Amino acid sequence: MLKKIRSLTYQYAIPAVFVIYILLDLLLHGVGQLLSFLPGTLPMGFLTEIIMILVPVGFVFFFGFSRAFKKGNLLRGLLCCLPFIILQFLVLGTFFSENLGNPEANWKPWHLVIYGIFSIVGVGVREECIYRATIQNILAKKYANSVKGIWITVIVSAVIFGLTHATNLFFGMDPRAVLAQVISSAALGLLFGAVYLRSGSIWALIFVHTLTDIGGLASSTFLHVSEIEDFNQLSWSPRRLVIWLIYVGLTIFLLRPSKCK
C-alpha cells in the first residue's frame, strides 16, 4: 500500500504536492487547535512546538526521503548560502546596534526570548521538511533529470512556499505587507531549493531559514512587539527589491547549466 501511494505521488507529482501541502496545512492547524485547549504554560508551549515539528518530519519518512537528514553535505550547504548568511548577520547587527543603546527599547525577559527562538527554529524545521525535504523531493523524482526539469522542481516548490504565506491575511496583516511577504518567500524559496539540490543538506537550510526568520522578526523575538506589527513593517522599498534580486541571482548562479548536469 505504501509503495503504491509513493508511486502514484511520484507519477502525478505537481497535483500531488499541492494535495500534500493542503493536507499538511490542515493537519498542523488541527493539531494546533487541539493543543490550544491545553493549559497555556511555557513548558506546554515547548511541547506544542515539538509535536508540530514531528508531524512534517513523519511525512518526510513516509515518502521515503529520510536521506534528507544525513549530515554529510552540511558544510557544502552553508558555503552555498555564505553570501546570504553574511547578509542576515548584517541585518541582526543593525537591529542590535539600533536598540541596545535605546532607552525606549522594551526588551523581553530571557525565558521568552529563548521560547521565541525555539519557536522560530520549529518553523524552520517544519517548513524545510515540508517544502524541500518532501515537496521538492517528490518533484525531483519526476522532473530533475534535465536542466528544464530542475527549474520546474525549484520554481513549483518556491511558488507553493510563497503562496502559503498568503494565509497571513486572515491574521490581521496589511494586504500590501502580505503580498511583499509572498514574493519575498517565493524568491527565498528559489534560493533554498537551489541550495538543497546542490548540497542535499536539509540541516544547512534549517540553520539559514532560522537565521532569516530571526533577522526578519527580530523586534517581536527580542522586544515586546507583536508579530503582526513586525510583519506589517514589510515594505516595497528599493532595499527589499535588491534583496529579492540577490536571491534570484544566487539561484541562477547555483543552477547554472554546467552544475545542473
Residue frames relative to the residue before (quaternion, step in Angstrom):
aa qw qx qy qz dx dy dz
M 1.0000 0.0000 0.0000 0.0000 0.00 0.00 0.00
L 0.6597 0.5077 -0.3024 0.4643 3.56 0.94 -0.95
K 0.6493 0.5189 -0.3156 0.4577 3.58 0.96 -0.88
K 0.6472 0.5219 -0.3184 0.4554 3.59 1.00 -0.81
I 0.6413 0.5167 -0.3232 0.4661 3.59 0.98 -0.86
R 0.6622 0.5002 -0.3042 0.4677 3.57 0.93 -0.92
S 0.6569 0.5267 -0.3130 0.4394 3.58 0.92 -0.91
L 0.6668 0.4879 -0.2939 0.4805 3.60 0.95 -0.88
T 0.6276 0.5439 -0.3268 0.4510 3.56 1.05 -0.80
Y 0.6873 0.4683 -0.2845 0.4768 3.59 0.90 -0.92
Q 0.6473 0.5405 -0.3179 0.4334 3.58 1.06 -0.77
Y 0.7737 0.2138 -0.1074 0.5867 3.58 0.98 -0.90
A 0.0458 -0.8924 0.4475 0.0341 3.52 0.90 1.04
I 0.7125 0.4722 -0.2966 0.4259 3.61 0.69 -1.01
P 0.6925 0.4155 -0.3155 0.4982 3.68 0.73 -0.82
A 0.6161 0.5716 -0.3524 0.4117 3.59 1.04 -0.72
V 0.6855 0.4868 -0.3134 0.4414 3.61 0.88 -0.86
F 0.6118 0.5232 -0.3595 0.4719 3.60 1.11 -0.57
V 0.6385 0.5109 -0.3226 0.4767 3.60 1.00 -0.81
I 0.6541 0.5133 -0.3122 0.4595 3.59 0.94 -0.90
Y 0.6339 0.5263 -0.3323 0.4591 3.59 0.98 -0.83
I 0.6703 0.4945 -0.3028 0.4630 3.60 0.88 -0.94
L 0.6528 0.5161 -0.3115 0.4588 3.59 0.94 -0.88
L 0.6685 0.4941 -0.2986 0.4688 3.56 0.91 -0.92
D 0.6474 0.5243 -0.3177 0.4528 3.57 0.96 -0.88
L 0.6688 0.4860 -0.2946 0.4793 3.59 0.93 -0.91
L 0.6531 0.5218 -0.3124 0.4512 3.57 0.98 -0.86
L 0.6788 0.4850 -0.2942 0.4663 3.58 0.90 -0.91
H 0.6469 0.4961 -0.3240 0.4800 3.59 1.01 -0.77
G 0.6374 0.5290 -0.3265 0.4553 3.58 1.04 -0.75
V 0.6484 0.5009 -0.3067 0.4844 3.56 0.98 -0.88
G 0.6456 0.5323 -0.3130 0.4493 3.56 0.99 -0.87
Q 0.6570 0.5060 -0.3047 0.4684 3.56 1.00 -0.85
L 0.6505 0.5154 -0.3182 0.4582 3.60 0.94 -0.84
L 0.6986 0.4695 -0.2714 0.4667 3.57 0.91 -0.92
S 0.5764 0.6038 -0.3783 0.4002 3.59 1.17 -0.46
F 0.6168 0.5494 -0.3479 0.4436 3.60 1.23 -0.37
L 0.5714 0.5803 -0.3852 0.4341 3.58 1.26 -0.23
P 0.6773 -0.4911 0.3369 0.4319 3.62 -1.18 0.40
G 0.4062 -0.7580 0.4685 0.2024 3.56 -0.84 1.00
T 0.2397 0.7729 -0.5466 0.2157 3.58 0.67 1.08
L 0.6558 -0.5220 0.3691 0.4015 3.57 -1.25 0.37
P 0.6495 0.4964 -0.3433 0.4625 3.68 0.86 -0.77
M 0.6380 0.5158 -0.3293 0.4675 3.58 1.06 -0.74
G 0.6046 0.5551 -0.3467 0.4541 3.57 1.13 -0.64
F 0.6461 0.5011 -0.3114 0.4843 3.57 1.01 -0.83
L 0.6417 0.5242 -0.3206 0.4590 3.60 0.98 -0.84
T 0.6313 0.5360 -0.3224 0.4584 3.57 1.00 -0.83
E 0.6578 0.5119 -0.3092 0.4579 3.57 0.92 -0.91
I 0.6455 0.5236 -0.3205 0.4543 3.60 0.98 -0.84
I 0.6606 0.4984 -0.3084 0.4692 3.58 0.93 -0.88
M 0.6642 0.5070 -0.2974 0.4619 3.58 1.02 -0.83
I 0.6100 0.5185 -0.3462 0.4890 3.59 1.26 -0.34
L 0.6727 0.5420 -0.3008 0.4040 3.56 0.91 -0.96
V 0.5933 0.5925 -0.3708 0.3993 3.62 1.07 -0.67
P 0.7366 0.3855 -0.2686 0.4864 3.68 0.64 -0.93
V 0.5716 0.5608 -0.3908 0.4540 3.61 1.13 -0.54
G 0.6254 0.5423 -0.3251 0.4573 3.59 1.04 -0.78
F 0.6350 0.5265 -0.3282 0.4604 3.60 1.03 -0.75
V 0.6074 0.5545 -0.3546 0.4447 3.59 1.03 -0.76
F 0.6948 0.4540 -0.2689 0.4887 3.57 0.89 -0.93
F 0.6079 0.5760 -0.3544 0.4159 3.61 1.02 -0.76
F 0.7538 0.3712 -0.2054 0.5019 3.59 0.96 -0.88
G 0.5893 -0.6578 0.3332 0.3301 3.57 1.24 0.35
F 0.5416 0.6325 -0.3956 0.3875 3.58 1.13 0.58
S 0.1684 0.8271 -0.5190 0.1349 3.58 1.06 0.72
R 0.5495 0.6231 -0.3962 0.3908 3.61 1.19 -0.47
A 0.5069 0.6562 -0.4218 0.3669 3.60 1.21 -0.33
F 0.7067 0.4724 -0.2597 0.4582 3.58 1.13 -0.59
K 0.4228 0.6802 -0.4894 0.3450 3.59 1.21 0.21
K 0.4101 -0.7598 0.4642 0.1977 3.58 -0.95 0.89
G 0.3920 0.7969 -0.4239 0.1778 3.57 1.27 -0.23
N 0.8079 0.2911 -0.1342 0.4945 3.61 0.88 -0.89
L 0.2113 0.8093 -0.5206 0.1718 3.58 1.17 0.59
L 0.6808 0.4910 -0.2959 0.4559 3.60 0.82 -0.98
R 0.6395 0.5258 -0.3260 0.4563 3.57 0.99 -0.82
G 0.6517 0.5140 -0.3123 0.4622 3.57 0.99 -0.83
L 0.6576 0.5029 -0.3086 0.4684 3.58 0.98 -0.83
L 0.6383 0.5209 -0.3261 0.4636 3.59 1.04 -0.75
C 0.6173 0.5431 -0.3370 0.4586 3.59 1.05 -0.75
C 0.7474 0.3948 -0.1945 0.4977 3.56 1.09 -0.79
L 0.3435 0.8036 -0.4591 0.1597 3.60 1.25 -0.09
P 0.6643 0.4759 -0.3415 0.4643 3.68 0.80 -0.81
F 0.6522 0.5184 -0.3071 0.4600 3.56 1.03 -0.80
I 0.6338 0.5283 -0.3245 0.4625 3.60 1.00 -0.82
I 0.6352 0.5215 -0.3239 0.4686 3.59 0.98 -0.86
L 0.6342 0.5388 -0.3197 0.4530 3.58 0.99 -0.88
Q 0.6915 0.4827 -0.2897 0.4527 3.59 0.87 -0.92
F 0.6276 0.5121 -0.3389 0.4785 3.61 1.08 -0.65
L 0.6133 0.5295 -0.3444 0.4742 3.59 1.11 -0.62
V 0.6242 0.5346 -0.3303 0.4643 3.58 1.05 -0.80
L 0.6804 0.4749 -0.2851 0.4798 3.59 0.90 -0.94
G 0.6312 0.5383 -0.3322 0.4487 3.57 1.01 -0.79
T 0.6391 0.5211 -0.3160 0.4691 3.57 1.03 -0.81
F 0.6399 0.5349 -0.3248 0.4459 3.58 0.97 -0.88
F 0.7123 0.4520 -0.2691 0.4646 3.60 0.78 -1.00
S 0.6389 0.5251 -0.3395 0.4482 3.61 0.99 -0.70
E 0.6808 0.4843 -0.2825 0.4713 3.57 1.13 -0.68
N 0.7930 0.3690 -0.1645 0.4561 3.60 1.04 -0.70
L 0.5659 0.6216 -0.4050 0.3596 3.62 1.07 -0.53
G 0.7673 0.3310 -0.1936 0.5141 3.58 0.98 -0.74
N 0.5161 0.6501 -0.4051 0.3832 3.56 1.30 0.20
P 0.3507 -0.7686 0.4910 0.2124 3.64 -0.44 1.12
E 0.6563 0.5155 -0.3129 0.4534 3.59 1.20 -0.40
A 0.5078 0.6471 -0.4240 0.3790 3.59 1.27 -0.18
N 0.2050 -0.7949 0.5661 0.0750 3.57 -0.68 1.16
W 0.1454 -0.8448 0.5125 0.0510 3.57 0.12 1.33
K 0.4650 -0.6620 0.5145 0.2842 3.55 -1.14 0.70
P 0.5495 -0.5709 0.4702 0.3887 3.63 -1.19 0.37
W 0.6841 -0.5461 0.3032 0.3767 3.56 -1.17 0.69
H 0.6633 0.5193 -0.3368 0.4208 3.63 0.93 -0.81
L 0.6491 0.4923 -0.3231 0.4816 3.61 1.11 -0.60
V 0.6004 0.5436 -0.3507 0.4702 3.58 1.14 -0.64
I 0.6531 0.5099 -0.3130 0.4642 3.58 0.93 -0.91
Y 0.6594 0.4966 -0.3129 0.4698 3.58 0.95 -0.87
G 0.6417 0.5315 -0.3228 0.4490 3.58 1.00 -0.81
I 0.6593 0.4896 -0.3033 0.4834 3.58 0.98 -0.84
F 0.6350 0.5232 -0.3305 0.4624 3.59 1.00 -0.82
S 0.6396 0.5221 -0.3209 0.4641 3.61 1.00 -0.78
I 0.6535 0.5034 -0.3095 0.4730 3.57 1.02 -0.81
V 0.6046 0.5277 -0.3477 0.4849 3.59 1.07 -0.72
G 0.6342 0.5409 -0.3193 0.4509 3.58 1.01 -0.85
V 0.6376 0.5126 -0.3221 0.4763 3.57 1.01 -0.81
G 0.6475 0.5294 -0.3151 0.4486 3.58 0.96 -0.88
V 0.6626 0.4922 -0.3022 0.4769 3.58 0.94 -0.90
R 0.6618 0.5206 -0.3110 0.4409 3.59 0.85 -0.98
E 0.7369 0.4460 -0.2532 0.4405 3.54 0.68 -1.11
E 0.6524 0.4899 -0.3323 0.4731 3.61 0.99 -0.66
C 0.6294 0.5198 -0.3342 0.4712 3.59 1.07 -0.68
I 0.6876 0.4747 -0.2830 0.4709 3.58 0.99 -0.82
Y 0.8193 0.3453 -0.1622 0.4280 3.57 0.52 -1.20
R 0.7494 0.3324 -0.2188 0.5292 3.60 1.03 -0.61
A 0.7604 0.4100 -0.2367 0.4445 3.61 0.56 -1.13
T 0.7457 0.3326 -0.2199 0.5338 3.63 1.14 -0.49
I 0.7666 0.3923 -0.2278 0.4544 3.59 0.37 -1.23
Q 0.7083 0.4475 -0.2894 0.4631 3.60 0.75 -0.95
N 0.6374 0.5249 -0.3381 0.4515 3.60 1.01 -0.69
I 0.6190 0.5279 -0.3423 0.4701 3.59 1.06 -0.71
L 0.6617 0.4937 -0.3011 0.4772 3.58 0.93 -0.89
A 0.6503 0.5308 -0.3185 0.4404 3.58 0.98 -0.85
K 0.5718 0.6042 -0.3742 0.4098 3.59 1.10 -0.68
K 0.7642 0.3641 -0.1918 0.4967 3.57 1.00 -0.82
Y 0.8270 0.3250 -0.1239 0.4417 3.57 0.84 -0.97
A 0.6587 0.5716 -0.3294 0.3619 3.61 1.03 -0.63
N 0.4559 0.6566 -0.4803 0.3609 3.58 0.79 1.04
S 0.7390 0.2220 -0.1891 0.6073 3.56 1.31 0.39
V 0.6605 -0.4929 0.3699 0.4289 3.58 -1.25 0.31
K 0.6521 0.5104 -0.3096 0.4674 3.59 0.93 -0.91
G 0.6704 0.5068 -0.2971 0.4532 3.57 0.92 -0.90
I 0.6169 0.5376 -0.3434 0.4611 3.58 1.05 -0.73
W 0.6701 0.4844 -0.3033 0.4737 3.59 0.94 -0.83
I 0.5950 0.5406 -0.3638 0.4704 3.62 1.07 -0.66
T 0.6393 0.5441 -0.3123 0.4447 3.57 0.95 -0.94
V 0.7158 0.4528 -0.2551 0.4664 3.56 0.81 -1.03
I 0.6825 0.5018 -0.3030 0.4366 3.60 0.86 -0.93
V 0.6675 0.4990 -0.3193 0.4511 3.62 0.84 -0.90
S 0.6750 0.4791 -0.3081 0.4690 3.61 0.86 -0.88
A 0.6472 0.5194 -0.3191 0.4576 3.61 1.06 -0.74
V 0.6338 0.5264 -0.3285 0.4618 3.59 1.03 -0.80
I 0.6524 0.4943 -0.3185 0.4781 3.59 0.93 -0.85
F 0.6346 0.5319 -0.3194 0.4608 3.58 1.00 -0.86
G 0.6736 0.4884 -0.3002 0.4666 3.59 0.98 -0.79
L 0.6879 0.5091 -0.2903 0.4282 3.57 0.87 -0.99
T 0.5940 0.5891 -0.3774 0.3971 3.59 1.05 -0.63
H 0.6436 0.5272 -0.3285 0.4471 3.60 1.15 -0.54
A 0.4956 0.6530 -0.4320 0.3759 3.60 1.26 -0.12
T 0.5557 0.6203 -0.3913 0.3916 3.61 1.20 -0.42
N 0.5189 0.6414 -0.4190 0.3791 3.61 1.23 -0.24
L 0.4736 0.6568 -0.4383 0.3901 3.58 1.28 -0.19
F 0.6959 0.4844 -0.2701 0.4562 3.58 1.06 -0.77
F 0.6896 0.4554 -0.2821 0.4872 3.59 1.27 -0.07
G 0.6979 -0.5316 0.2579 0.4048 3.56 1.17 0.59
M 0.4502 0.6916 -0.4658 0.3196 3.61 1.19 0.22
D 0.5673 -0.5768 0.4703 0.3525 3.53 -1.20 0.59
P 0.5339 -0.6629 0.4103 0.3273 3.66 -0.77 0.97
R 0.6437 0.5179 -0.3343 0.4535 3.61 1.00 -0.74
A 0.6453 0.5062 -0.3141 0.4782 3.55 1.06 -0.77
V 0.6194 0.5411 -0.3373 0.4581 3.59 1.07 -0.74
L 0.6580 0.5038 -0.3109 0.4654 3.58 0.92 -0.92
A 0.6397 0.5137 -0.3212 0.4729 3.58 1.00 -0.82
Q 0.6620 0.5049 -0.3098 0.4593 3.58 1.00 -0.81
V 0.6199 0.5435 -0.3381 0.4539 3.59 1.04 -0.78
I 0.6838 0.4719 -0.2851 0.4779 3.59 0.87 -0.96
S 0.6516 0.5196 -0.3129 0.4556 3.57 0.94 -0.89
S 0.6717 0.4969 -0.2939 0.4643 3.59 0.95 -0.90
A 0.6414 0.5151 -0.3283 0.4643 3.59 1.01 -0.77
A 0.6522 0.5005 -0.3125 0.4759 3.59 0.98 -0.85
L 0.6517 0.4976 -0.3037 0.4852 3.57 1.02 -0.82
G 0.6191 0.5530 -0.3311 0.4486 3.58 1.09 -0.73
L 0.5918 0.5546 -0.3579 0.4627 3.59 1.12 -0.65
L 0.6846 0.4881 -0.2815 0.4625 3.55 0.86 -1.01
F 0.6687 0.4959 -0.3048 0.4626 3.58 0.88 -0.93
G 0.6367 0.5306 -0.3257 0.4550 3.57 1.02 -0.78
A 0.6523 0.5087 -0.3076 0.4701 3.57 1.00 -0.84
V 0.6495 0.5154 -0.3141 0.4624 3.58 0.95 -0.87
Y 0.6590 0.5113 -0.3176 0.4510 3.57 0.95 -0.85
L 0.6627 0.4939 -0.3117 0.4687 3.60 0.97 -0.81
R 0.6876 0.4839 -0.2867 0.4592 3.58 1.00 -0.78
S 0.8030 0.3086 -0.1433 0.4893 3.59 0.95 -0.81
G 0.2867 -0.7661 0.5189 0.2481 3.58 1.05 -0.74
S 0.5773 0.6108 -0.3608 0.4044 3.59 1.29 0.16
I 0.2349 -0.7718 0.5776 0.1244 3.57 -0.50 1.19
W 0.5883 0.5918 -0.3689 0.4094 3.60 1.16 -0.56
A 0.6300 0.5234 -0.3373 0.4641 3.58 1.01 -0.76
L 0.6747 0.4931 -0.2947 0.4635 3.57 0.97 -0.85
I 0.6085 0.5379 -0.3568 0.4617 3.59 1.05 -0.68
F 0.6471 0.5125 -0.3153 0.4682 3.59 0.99 -0.85
V 0.7033 0.4636 -0.2752 0.4634 3.58 0.81 -1.03
H 0.6189 0.5424 -0.3320 0.4610 3.58 1.02 -0.80
T 0.6599 0.5014 -0.3004 0.4721 3.58 0.93 -0.92
L 0.6485 0.5183 -0.3108 0.4627 3.58 0.93 -0.91
T 0.6403 0.5333 -0.3149 0.4543 3.58 1.01 -0.84
D 0.7016 0.4681 -0.2744 0.4619 3.57 0.85 -0.98
I 0.6175 0.5230 -0.3527 0.4699 3.60 1.05 -0.66
G 0.6600 0.4991 -0.3038 0.4722 3.57 1.00 -0.81
G 0.7045 0.4722 -0.2631 0.4599 3.57 0.94 -0.90
L 0.7672 0.2843 -0.1492 0.5552 3.57 1.17 -0.63
A 0.1815 0.8299 -0.5120 0.1275 3.59 1.12 0.61
S 0.6519 0.5328 -0.3334 0.4243 3.59 0.91 -0.84
S 0.7353 0.4005 -0.2422 0.4902 3.60 0.85 -0.93
T 0.6074 0.5458 -0.3565 0.4539 3.61 1.23 -0.28
F 0.8124 0.2728 -0.1105 0.5034 3.58 0.86 -0.98
L 0.7557 0.3202 -0.1820 0.5415 3.60 1.17 -0.48
H 0.5550 -0.5821 0.4670 0.3676 3.56 -1.29 0.27
V 0.3554 0.6796 -0.5410 0.3453 3.52 0.41 1.35
S 0.4469 -0.6971 0.4830 0.2849 3.61 -0.88 0.87
E 0.6043 -0.5714 0.4140 0.3699 3.56 -1.19 0.58
I 0.6179 0.5487 -0.3495 0.4415 3.58 1.02 -0.77
E 0.6532 0.5048 -0.3077 0.4731 3.55 0.96 -0.88
D 0.6407 0.5234 -0.3108 0.4679 3.55 1.07 -0.82
F 0.6617 0.5082 -0.3010 0.4618 3.58 0.92 -0.92
N 0.6699 0.5288 -0.3042 0.4230 3.56 0.97 -0.86
Q 0.5439 0.6095 -0.4009 0.4147 3.59 1.28 -0.12
L 0.4741 0.6638 -0.4462 0.3681 3.59 1.28 -0.22
S 0.0030 0.8209 -0.5681 0.0578 3.55 -0.80 0.98
W 0.5149 -0.6217 0.4968 0.3186 3.53 -1.37 0.14
S 0.1830 0.8187 -0.5206 0.1590 3.56 0.93 0.92
P 0.6311 -0.5259 0.3972 0.4091 3.60 -1.18 0.42
R 0.6137 0.5563 -0.3546 0.4339 3.61 1.04 -0.73
R 0.6686 0.4937 -0.3065 0.4640 3.58 0.95 -0.85
L 0.6272 0.5265 -0.3391 0.4631 3.59 1.01 -0.72
V 0.6279 0.5272 -0.3285 0.4689 3.58 1.05 -0.79
I 0.6391 0.5272 -0.3213 0.4586 3.59 1.00 -0.86
W 0.6404 0.5146 -0.3288 0.4658 3.61 0.97 -0.82
L 0.6553 0.5067 -0.3114 0.4657 3.58 0.98 -0.83
I 0.6022 0.5432 -0.3521 0.4673 3.58 1.12 -0.66
Y 0.6242 0.5378 -0.3333 0.4582 3.60 0.96 -0.87
V 0.6968 0.4706 -0.2731 0.4673 3.57 0.80 -1.05
G 0.6489 0.5328 -0.3141 0.4432 3.57 0.97 -0.87
L 0.6555 0.4975 -0.3035 0.4804 3.58 0.97 -0.84
T 0.6200 0.5423 -0.3362 0.4567 3.58 1.08 -0.74
I 0.6606 0.5018 -0.3021 0.4697 3.57 0.90 -0.95
F 0.6500 0.5163 -0.3192 0.4571 3.59 0.99 -0.82
L 0.6951 0.4819 -0.2804 0.4539 3.58 0.88 -0.93
L 0.7688 0.3237 -0.1701 0.5246 3.58 1.08 -0.73
R 0.2190 0.7702 -0.5619 0.2077 3.58 1.03 0.72
P 0.6779 -0.5569 0.2896 0.3827 3.60 -1.01 0.81
S 0.6456 0.5390 -0.3432 0.4183 3.59 0.93 -0.78
K 0.6872 0.4522 -0.2761 0.4970 3.59 1.13 -0.64
C 0.5972 0.5712 -0.3674 0.4267 3.59 1.07 -0.63
K 0.6199 0.5609 -0.3541 0.4192 3.57 1.04 -0.66
